[in-house]
Amino acid sequence: MWSLFGPDHLPYRLLLLARMIDRQASRQLQQEFDITLAQWRVLAFICAAGPATASTVGLSGGIDRAEISRAVVRLEAKGLITRKPDRNNRRKLIISPTKPGRSLFVRIRDDRRAFFHGLLADVETDERAVIEAAIEGMALKISG
């Protein structure tokens, strides 16, 4: 599949690479931490960005609403997050990490960083900057 459409389909290759990374992450998160990729994304967001609503988490990563909802329910059942009504709008629930949730976040974050460092081990620093600029440029064109 990698060379199916030729070298002028870089965005397609990026999509394939992203899916490969997601599959690997999903397996690893489940095996090593007993957490799904969606649960990790929720936990990572609220630990990095601060308490938020489920819709904010979903919008930030383009994640399906139902997937976020299931992840939040399971994270709460595991004692990794809490949900409390928003002071300004009691219908909205604010998701916050618990102490065990923050601890798990740090462990997984460090593990993911090591994985990403391994992926980039053979890529020179100046090449990384070019790749980053190219990806950002494509993202800006898409988002308008």
ZADO-1210 file (C-alpha; in nm, 4 decimals, padded with zeros to 6 digits):
<atoms>
<atom x="00.0000" y="00.0000" z="00.0000" code="MET" pos="1"/>
<atom x="00.2882" y="00.2368" z="00.0726" code="TRP" pos="2"/>
<atom x="00.3776" y="00.2955" z="-00.2929" code="SER" pos="3"/>
<atom x="00.0353" y="00.2284" z="-00.4434" code="LEU" pos="4"/>
<atom x="-00.0132" y="00.5812" z="-00.5790" code="PHE" pos="5"/>
<atom x="00.3491" y="00.6873" z="-00.6183" code="GLY" pos="6"/>
<atom x="00.5595" y="00.9560" z="-00.4555" code="PRO" pos="7"/>
<atom x="00.3173" y="01.2398" z="-00.5391" code="ASP" pos="8"/>
<atom x="00.0736" y="01.1090" z="-00.2776" code="HIS" pos="9"/>
<atom x="00.2624" y="01.2200" z="00.0337" code="LEU" pos="10"/>
<atom x="-00.0596" y="01.3031" z="00.2243" code="PRO" pos="11"/>
<atom x="-00.1776" y="00.9451" z="00.1651" code="TYR" pos="12"/>
<atom x="00.1517" y="00.8157" z="00.3035" code="ARG" pos="13"/>
<atom x="00.1139" y="01.0388" z="00.6062" code="LEU" pos="14"/>
<atom x="-00.2321" y="00.8930" z="00.6605" code="LEU" pos="15"/>
<atom x="-00.0937" y="00.5387" z="00.6386" code="LEU" pos="16"/>
<atom x="00.1858" y="00.6248" z="00.8819" code="LEU" pos="17"/>
<atom x="-00.0627" y="00.7795" z="01.1253" code="ALA" pos="18"/>
<atom x="-00.2776" y="00.4677" z="01.1132" code="ARG" pos="19"/>
<atom x="00.0268" y="00.2469" z="01.1708" code="MET" pos="20"/>
<atom x="00.1222" y="00.4566" z="01.4738" code="ILE" pos="21"/>
<atom x="-00.2361" y="00.4453" z="01.6060" code="ASP" pos="22"/>
<atom x="-00.2510" y="00.0656" z="01.5731" code="ARG" pos="23"/>
<atom x="00.0814" y="00.0261" z="01.7526" code="GLN" pos="24"/>
<atom x="-00.0248" y="00.2718" z="02.0225" code="ALA" pos="25"/>
<atom x="-00.3571" y="00.0978" z="02.0672" code="SER" pos="26"/>
<atom x="-00.1929" y="-00.2425" z="02.1165" code="ARG" pos="27"/>
<atom x="00.0708" y="-00.1084" z="02.3515" code="GLN" pos="28"/>
<atom x="-00.1695" y="00.0973" z="02.5615" code="LEU" pos="29"/>
<atom x="-00.4014" y="-00.1999" z="02.6022" code="GLN" pos="30"/>
<atom x="-00.1269" y="-00.4509" z="02.6823" code="GLN" pos="31"/>
<atom x="00.0911" y="-00.2387" z="02.9089" code="GLU" pos="32"/>
<atom x="-00.1545" y="00.0016" z="03.0708" code="PHE" pos="33"/>
<atom x="-00.5022" y="-00.1563" z="03.0261" code="ASP" pos="34"/>
<atom x="-00.6293" y="00.1586" z="02.8589" code="ILE" pos="35"/>
<atom x="-00.7699" y="00.2243" z="02.5117" code="THR" pos="36"/>
<atom x="-00.6363" y="00.4810" z="02.2677" code="LEU" pos="37"/>
<atom x="-00.9504" y="00.6937" z="02.3146" code="ALA" pos="38"/>
<atom x="-00.9099" y="00.6779" z="02.6923" code="GLN" pos="39"/>
<atom x="-00.5473" y="00.7829" z="02.6557" code="TRP" pos="40"/>
<atom x="-00.6439" y="01.0779" z="02.4383" code="ARG" pos="41"/>
<atom x="-00.8980" y="01.1999" z="02.6952" code="VAL" pos="42"/>
<atom x="-00.6579" y="01.1542" z="02.9846" code="LEU" pos="43"/>
<atom x="-00.3693" y="01.3163" z="02.7963" code="ALA" pos="44"/>
<atom x="-00.5785" y="01.6178" z="02.7024" code="PHE" pos="45"/>
<atom x="-00.7065" y="01.6945" z="03.0512" code="ILE" pos="46"/>
<atom x="-00.3662" y="01.6343" z="03.2092" code="CYS" pos="47"/>
<atom x="-00.1854" y="01.8548" z="02.9562" code="ALA" pos="48"/>
<atom x="-00.4458" y="02.1253" z="02.8902" code="ALA" pos="49"/>
<atom x="-00.6431" y="02.1187" z="03.2144" code="GLY" pos="50"/>
<atom x="-00.9975" y="02.0183" z="03.3065" code="PRO" pos="51"/>
<atom x="-01.2401" y="02.0290" z="03.0143" code="ALA" pos="52"/>
<atom x="-01.5749" y="01.9112" z="02.8869" code="THR" pos="53"/>
<atom x="-01.5981" y="01.5986" z="02.6740" code="ALA" pos="54"/>
<atom x="-01.6965" y="01.8087" z="02.3735" code="SER" pos="55"/>
<atom x="-01.3838" y="02.0228" z="02.4107" code="THR" pos="56"/>
<atom x="-01.1680" y="01.7109" z="02.4233" code="VAL" pos="57"/>
<atom x="-01.3408" y="01.5680" z="02.1164" code="GLY" pos="58"/>
<atom x="-01.3148" y="01.8885" z="01.9148" code="LEU" pos="59"/>
<atom x="-00.9469" y="01.9311" z="01.9967" code="SER" pos="60"/>
<atom x="-00.8562" y="01.5983" z="01.8420" code="GLY" pos="61"/>
<atom x="-01.1367" y="01.5452" z="01.5931" code="GLY" pos="62"/>
<atom x="-01.2522" y="01.2467" z="01.7975" code="ILE" pos="63"/>
<atom x="-01.6013" y="01.1004" z="01.7616" code="ASP" pos="64"/>
<atom x="-01.8439" y="01.2100" z="02.0337" code="ARG" pos="65"/>
<atom x="-01.9578" y="00.8553" z="02.1131" code="ALA" pos="66"/>
<atom x="-01.5970" y="00.7363" z="02.1409" code="GLU" pos="67"/>
<atom x="-01.5198" y="01.0179" z="02.3857" code="ILE" pos="68"/>
<atom x="-01.8314" y="00.9407" z="02.5870" code="SER" pos="69"/>
<atom x="-01.7397" y="00.5718" z="02.6226" code="ARG" pos="70"/>
<atom x="-01.3815" y="00.6617" z="02.7150" code="ALA" pos="71"/>
<atom x="-01.4967" y="00.9060" z="02.9832" code="VAL" pos="72"/>
<atom x="-01.7329" y="00.6509" z="03.1385" code="VAL" pos="73"/>
<atom x="-01.4570" y="00.3879" z="03.1523" code="ARG" pos="74"/>
<atom x="-01.1944" y="00.6285" z="03.2862" code="LEU" pos="75"/>
<atom x="-01.4322" y="00.7357" z="03.5621" code="GLU" pos="76"/>
<atom x="-01.5080" y="00.3709" z="03.6486" code="ALA" pos="77"/>
<atom x="-01.1325" y="00.3080" z="03.6776" code="LYS" pos="78"/>
<atom x="-01.0950" y="00.6046" z="03.9124" code="GLY" pos="79"/>
<atom x="-00.8696" y="00.7934" z="03.6703" code="LEU" pos="80"/>
<atom x="-01.0964" y="01.0956" z="03.6229" code="ILE" pos="81"/>
<atom x="-01.3832" y="01.2755" z="03.7917" code="THR" pos="82"/>
<atom x="-01.6777" y="01.4574" z="03.6355" code="ARG" pos="83"/>
<atom x="-01.8332" y="01.7546" z="03.8108" code="LYS" pos="84"/>
<atom x="-02.0914" y="02.0095" z="03.6964" code="PRO" pos="85"/>
<atom x="-01.9536" y="02.3335" z="03.5526" code="ASP" pos="86"/>
<atom x="-02.0092" y="02.6306" z="03.7841" code="ARG" pos="87"/>
<atom x="-02.1476" y="02.8424" z="03.4982" code="ASN" pos="88"/>
<atom x="-02.3597" y="02.5751" z="03.3313" code="ASN" pos="89"/>
<atom x="-02.4736" y="02.2873" z="03.5518" code="ARG" pos="90"/>
<atom x="-02.5659" y="02.0777" z="03.2449" code="ARG" pos="91"/>
<atom x="-02.2006" y="02.0622" z="03.1377" code="LYS" pos="92"/>
<atom x="-01.9687" y="01.8225" z="03.3139" code="LEU" pos="93"/>
<atom x="-01.6040" y="01.9131" z="03.3623" code="ILE" pos="94"/>
<atom x="-01.3611" y="01.6215" z="03.3383" code="ILE" pos="95"/>
<atom x="-01.0559" y="01.6326" z="03.5658" code="SER" pos="96"/>
<atom x="-00.7825" y="01.3775" z="03.6306" code="PRO" pos="97"/>
<atom x="-00.7515" y="01.2126" z="03.9706" code="THR" pos="98"/>
<atom x="-00.4156" y="01.1562" z="04.1360" code="LYS" pos="99"/>
<atom x="-00.3950" y="00.7991" z="03.9956" code="PRO" pos="100"/>
<atom x="-00.4978" y="00.9402" z="03.6563" code="GLY" pos="101"/>
<atom x="-00.2132" y="01.1936" z="03.6624" code="ARG" pos="102"/>
<atom x="00.0300" y="00.9229" z="03.7650" code="SER" pos="103"/>
<atom x="-00.0794" y="00.6994" z="03.4774" code="LEU" pos="104"/>
<atom x="-00.0580" y="00.9956" z="03.2394" code="PHE" pos="105"/>
<atom x="00.3062" y="01.0571" z="03.3324" code="VAL" pos="106"/>
<atom x="00.3970" y="00.6910" z="03.2860" code="ARG" pos="107"/>
<atom x="00.2281" y="00.6686" z="02.9465" code="ILE" pos="108"/>
<atom x="00.3570" y="01.0073" z="02.8314" code="ARG" pos="109"/>
<atom x="00.7136" y="00.9051" z="02.9092" code="ASP" pos="110"/>
<atom x="00.6616" y="00.5737" z="02.7316" code="ASP" pos="111"/>
<atom x="00.5135" y="00.7457" z="02.4229" code="ARG" pos="112"/>
<atom x="00.8021" y="00.9956" z="02.4160" code="ARG" pos="113"/>
<atom x="01.0524" y="00.7098" z="02.4154" code="ALA" pos="114"/>
<atom x="00.8620" y="00.5452" z="02.1295" code="PHE" pos="115"/>
<atom x="00.8593" y="00.8668" z="01.9248" code="PHE" pos="116"/>
<atom x="01.2289" y="00.9265" z="01.9927" code="HIS" pos="117"/>
<atom x="01.2932" y="00.5769" z="01.8585" code="GLY" pos="118"/>
<atom x="01.0933" y="00.6519" z="01.5436" code="LEU" pos="119"/>
<atom x="01.2968" y="00.9658" z="01.4850" code="LEU" pos="120"/>
<atom x="01.6362" y="00.8224" z="01.5805" code="ALA" pos="121"/>
<atom x="01.7579" y="00.8141" z="01.2207" code="ASP" pos="122"/>
<atom x="01.6162" y="01.1536" z="01.1247" code="VAL" pos="123"/>
<atom x="01.8582" y="01.4446" z="01.1551" code="GLU" pos="124"/>
<atom x="01.7531" y="01.7568" z="01.3464" code="THR" pos="125"/>
<atom x="01.7454" y="01.9760" z="01.0345" code="ASP" pos="126"/>
<atom x="01.5376" y="01.7135" z="00.8524" code="GLU" pos="127"/>
<atom x="01.2899" y="01.7125" z="01.1429" code="ARG" pos="128"/>
<atom x="01.2447" y="02.0877" z="01.1060" code="ALA" pos="129"/>
<atom x="01.1707" y="02.0493" z="00.7337" code="VAL" pos="130"/>
<atom x="00.9217" y="01.7684" z="00.8001" code="ILE" pos="131"/>
<atom x="00.7527" y="01.9673" z="01.0765" code="GLU" pos="132"/>
<atom x="00.7219" y="02.2751" z="00.8537" code="ALA" pos="133"/>
<atom x="00.5790" y="02.0675" z="00.5674" code="ALA" pos="134"/>
<atom x="00.3214" y="01.8976" z="00.7901" code="ILE" pos="135"/>
<atom x="00.2221" y="02.2282" z="00.9457" code="GLU" pos="136"/>
<atom x="00.1872" y="02.3852" z="00.6007" code="GLY" pos="137"/>
<atom x="-00.0430" y="02.1056" z="00.4834" code="MET" pos="138"/>
<atom x="-00.2499" y="02.1333" z="00.8001" code="ALA" pos="139"/>
<atom x="-00.2905" y="02.5088" z="00.7524" code="LEU" pos="140"/>
<atom x="-00.4065" y="02.4595" z="00.3930" code="LYS" pos="141"/>
<atom x="-00.6668" y="02.2068" z="00.5014" code="ILE" pos="142"/>
<atom x="-00.7943" y="02.4060" z="00.8004" code="SER" pos="143"/>
<atom x="-00.8129" y="02.7226" z="00.5924" code="GLY" pos="144"/>
</atoms>
